[in-house]
Amino acid sequence: MERKGYALVPLAMYWKRGRAKLEIGLAKGKKAHDKRAAIKERDWARERQRIMKSGSR
């Protein structure tokens, strides 16, 4: 890989005539603000589950 900020991502793997074949894709990583938004959403979903669990008792 020569480009910073990109990653090779395996999309599919299969066997053909005794050899493994791999389909790959090039993906661009998340920016810092995207990561923060994803973390915030994940934390809120976790907190929401806790609230729903404790509310049903």
Order of alpha helices (4+ residues) and beta strands (2+ residues): beta-beta-alpha
